[in-house]
């Protein structure tokens, strides 16, 4: 099944109750997004382009070299393991919990010391919003339940299973 990417200019932000009113913490209320919704990563209520903060959230070298003129992108992907969508930081680095010794995830690793691969560069994001292409394919690993959350391609603004 494929999904068209929809650009959300003003996404819903988290609201937190305060004794004498309300304030927002400035981050995206991801549960309000539906599969295919895409927006900028927000920090303190605005699309974030603050280099010091962005360096803390594991973005790719490609983002800093080619796309740092815009805030990083967030995209809601389908999740085969639940009725909710997956939070995908499009310009973010990949993360792998697979052990560098045995190449198995933490829950299957029998090594004396599990050594996860951790964060690493992978995705290249090209195109104009919302018609982006992400290479290589996006793969959310299975978890302890054994369910593969998502694997597919993002090409010219379309999310497809793969």
DAGI-V548904 format. One record per pair of residues at least 24 apart in sequence whose ideal C-beta (glycine too) atoms are under 10 Angstrom apart, sorted by the first residue. I is the first residue (numbers start at 0). J is the second residue. D is the distance in Angstrom with one decimal. If there is no record, write none. Layout:
# DAGI-V548904
I,J,D ; I,J,D
This chain:
# DAGI-V548904
0,34,9.4 ; 0,77,7.5 ; 0,151,9.4 ; 0,158,9.0 ; 0,159,8.0 ; 0,160,6.1 ; 1,35,9.3 ; 1,77,10.0 ; 1,151,8.7 ; 1,152,9.4 ; 1,154,9.6 ; 1,157,5.3 ; 1,158,6.4 ; 1,159,4.5 ; 1,160,7.4 ; 2,33,9.0 ; 2,34,5.2 ; 2,35,4.0 ; 2,36,9.5 ; 2,74,9.8 ; 2,75,8.9 ; 2,76,8.4 ; 2,77,6.9 ; 2,84,9.8 ; 2,151,9.4 ; 2,153,9.7 ; 2,156,9.8 ; 2,157,7.1 ; 2,158,4.3 ; 2,159,8.0 ; 2,160,9.5 ; 3,34,9.9 ; 3,35,5.8 ; 3,129,8.3 ; 3,130,10.0 ; 3,156,6.6 ; 3,157,6.0 ; 3,158,7.9 ; 4,34,9.6 ; 4,35,5.4 ; 4,36,7.9 ; 4,37,5.1 ; 4,72,9.7 ; 4,74,6.8 ; 4,75,9.3 ; 4,89,10.0 ; 4,128,8.6 ; 4,129,4.4 ; 4,130,7.6 ; 4,131,7.0 ; 4,153,7.5 ; 4,155,9.2 ; 4,156,4.6 ; 4,157,6.9 ; 4,158,6.5 ; 5,32,9.4 ; 5,33,8.2 ; 5,34,9.6 ; 5,35,5.3 ; 5,36,5.5 ; 5,37,6.8 ; 5,38,9.5 ; 5,74,10.0 ; 5,75,9.4 ; 5,129,6.6 ; 5,156,9.1 ; 6,35,10.0 ; 6,36,8.3 ; 6,37,5.8 ; 6,38,7.3 ; 6,39,9.6 ; 6,72,9.7 ; 6,128,5.7 ; 6,129,4.2 ; 6,130,9.6 ; 6,156,9.1 ; 7,31,9.3 ; 7,32,7.1 ; 7,33,9.6 ; 7,35,9.9 ; 7,36,5.2 ; 7,37,6.6 ; 7,38,4.2 ; 7,39,8.9 ; 7,73,9.2 ; 7,75,9.4 ; 7,129,9.3 ; 8,38,7.5 ; 8,39,8.9 ; 8,46,9.8 ; 9,38,8.2 ; 9,41,10.0 ; 10,36,7.7 ; 10,37,9.3 ; 10,38,4.3 ; 10,39,8.1 ; 10,41,7.1 ; 10,46,9.7 ; 10,73,8.2 ; 11,38,9.6 ; 12,41,6.5 ; 12,43,9.9 ; 12,44,6.3 ; 12,45,9.8 ; 13,41,9.4 ; 13,44,9.9 ; 26,73,9.9 ; 27,73,6.1 ; 27,75,9.9 ; 27,86,8.6 ; 29,73,7.4 ; 29,75,7.2 ; 29,83,8.9 ; 29,84,7.7 ; 29,85,9.3 ; 29,86,5.0 ; 29,87,9.9 ; 30,75,9.6 ; 30,83,7.0 ; 30,84,8.4 ; 30,86,9.5 ; 31,75,9.5 ; 32,73,7.9 ; 32,74,8.6 ; 32,75,4.2 ; 32,83,9.8 ; 32,84,6.3 ; 32,86,8.5 ; 33,75,6.2 ; 33,83,10.0 ; 33,84,6.6 ; 34,74,9.1 ; 34,75,5.3 ; 34,76,6.6 ; 34,77,4.9 ; 34,78,8.5 ; 34,83,9.4 ; 34,84,4.9 ; 34,85,8.6 ; 34,149,10.0 ; 34,158,7.3 ; 35,74,7.9 ; 35,75,6.5 ; 35,76,8.6 ; 35,77,8.7 ; 35,84,8.6 ; 35,129,9.0 ; 35,156,9.3 ; 35,157,8.9 ; 35,158,6.2 ; 36,73,8.6 ; 36,74,7.4 ; 36,75,4.8 ; 36,84,8.0 ; 36,129,9.6 ; 37,72,5.9 ; 37,73,6.7 ; 37,74,4.6 ; 37,75,7.5 ; 37,87,9.1 ; 37,89,7.6 ; 37,128,7.5 ; 37,129,5.6 ; 37,131,7.8 ; 37,153,9.7 ; 37,156,8.8 ; 37,158,9.5 ; 38,70,9.0 ; 38,72,7.5 ; 38,73,5.7 ; 38,74,8.4 ; 38,75,9.2 ; 38,128,9.7 ; 38,129,9.8 ; 39,69,7.2 ; 39,70,3.8 ; 39,71,7.0 ; 39,72,6.6 ; 39,73,7.2 ; 39,128,9.2 ; 40,69,10.0 ; 40,70,5.5 ; 40,71,4.2 ; 40,72,7.0 ; 40,73,5.4 ; 40,88,6.7 ; 40,89,8.9 ; 40,90,7.9 ; 40,91,8.9 ; 41,70,7.7 ; 41,71,9.8 ; 41,73,8.4 ; 42,70,8.6 ; 42,71,9.8 ; 45,70,8.3 ; 46,70,3.6 ; 46,71,8.7 ; 46,72,9.8 ; 47,71,7.1 ; 53,90,8.9 ; 56,88,7.2 ; 56,90,9.2 ; 56,91,6.9 ; 56,92,9.1 ; 57,88,8.1 ; 57,90,9.8 ; 57,91,5.7 ; 57,92,4.5 ; 57,93,9.2 ; 57,94,7.6 ; 57,117,9.2 ; 57,118,4.7 ; 57,119,9.4 ; 57,120,9.6 ; 58,88,7.8 ; 58,89,9.8 ; 58,90,5.2 ; 58,91,5.8 ; 58,92,6.7 ; 58,118,9.8 ; 58,120,9.3 ; 59,88,9.8 ; 59,89,9.6 ; 59,90,6.1 ; 59,91,7.0 ; 59,92,5.4 ; 59,93,8.6 ; 59,118,9.6 ; 59,119,9.2 ; 59,120,4.8 ; 59,121,7.1 ; 59,122,6.0 ; 59,123,7.8 ; 59,124,8.1 ; 60,92,8.8 ; 60,120,5.4 ; 61,90,7.9 ; 61,92,9.8 ; 61,120,6.9 ; 61,121,9.0 ; 61,122,7.2 ; 61,123,5.2 ; 61,124,7.0 ; 61,125,9.3 ; 62,88,9.8 ; 62,89,8.9 ; 62,90,4.0 ; 62,91,8.2 ; 62,92,9.1 ; 62,120,9.3 ; 62,122,8.7 ; 62,123,9.3 ; 62,124,7.1 ; 63,90,9.0 ; 65,90,9.8 ; 65,123,8.2 ; 65,124,8.1 ; 65,125,8.2 ; 66,90,6.3 ; 66,123,9.6 ; 66,124,6.1 ; 66,125,8.8 ; 66,131,9.9 ; 69,128,7.8 ; 71,124,9.2 ; 72,124,7.1 ; 72,128,7.7 ; 72,129,9.1 ; 72,131,7.2 ; 72,133,9.3 ; 74,129,9.2 ; 74,131,8.4 ; 74,133,8.5 ; 74,137,9.0 ; 74,153,7.5 ; 74,158,7.6 ; 75,158,9.1 ; 76,137,6.9 ; 76,139,7.5 ; 76,148,8.5 ; 76,149,5.2 ; 76,151,7.7 ; 76,153,8.6 ; 76,158,6.4 ; 77,139,9.9 ; 77,148,8.8 ; 77,149,6.0 ; 77,151,8.0 ; 77,158,7.3 ; 77,160,7.9 ; 78,139,7.6 ; 78,146,9.1 ; 78,148,5.2 ; 78,149,6.1 ; 79,139,8.9 ; 79,141,9.5 ; 79,146,6.1 ; 79,147,6.3 ; 79,148,6.0 ; 79,149,6.4 ; 79,150,9.0 ; 79,160,9.2 ; 80,139,8.8 ; 80,141,8.3 ; 80,142,7.3 ; 80,144,6.6 ; 80,145,9.6 ; 80,146,4.2 ; 80,147,8.0 ; 80,148,5.1 ; 80,149,8.7 ; 81,146,9.0 ; 81,148,8.3 ; 84,149,9.4 ; 85,137,9.1 ; 85,139,6.0 ; 85,148,6.2 ; 85,149,5.8 ; 87,122,9.7 ; 87,133,8.9 ; 87,137,6.7 ; 87,139,8.2 ; 87,149,8.4 ; 87,153,8.9 ; 87,158,9.5 ; 88,122,9.6 ; 89,122,7.1 ; 89,124,5.7 ; 89,131,7.1 ; 89,133,6.2 ; 89,137,8.8 ; 89,153,7.9 ; 90,122,7.4 ; 90,123,9.9 ; 90,124,5.9 ; 90,133,9.3 ; 91,118,8.4 ; 91,120,9.9 ; 91,121,9.5 ; 91,122,7.7 ; 92,117,9.0 ; 92,118,4.4 ; 92,119,6.0 ; 92,120,5.7 ; 92,121,6.9 ; 92,122,8.0 ; 93,117,9.5 ; 93,118,7.1 ; 93,119,5.5 ; 93,120,7.4 ; 93,121,4.2 ; 93,122,7.0 ; 93,135,9.6 ; 93,137,9.1 ; 93,138,8.4 ; 94,118,5.3 ; 94,119,7.8 ; 94,121,9.8 ; 94,140,9.2 ; 95,119,7.1 ; 95,121,9.7 ; 95,138,9.7 ; 95,140,7.5 ; 96,140,7.3 ; 96,142,9.3 ; 97,140,7.9 ; 104,140,6.7 ; 104,141,7.9 ; 104,142,8.1 ; 104,143,8.3 ; 105,142,10.0 ; 105,143,8.9 ; 106,141,9.8 ; 106,142,7.7 ; 106,143,4.7 ; 106,144,9.8 ; 106,145,9.7 ; 107,143,8.9 ; 122,153,9.2 ; 124,153,8.7 ; 125,155,9.9 ; 126,153,9.4 ; 126,154,8.9 ; 126,155,6.7 ; 126,156,7.3 ; 127,156,9.0 ; 128,156,8.5 ; 129,155,9.7 ; 129,156,5.0 ; 129,157,9.8 ; 130,154,9.2 ; 130,155,5.3 ; 130,156,3.8 ; 130,157,8.7 ; 131,155,7.9 ; 131,156,6.3 ; 131,157,9.8 ; 132,156,8.2 ; 132,157,9.4 ; 133,158,9.4 ; 136,161,5.5 ; 137,161,8.7
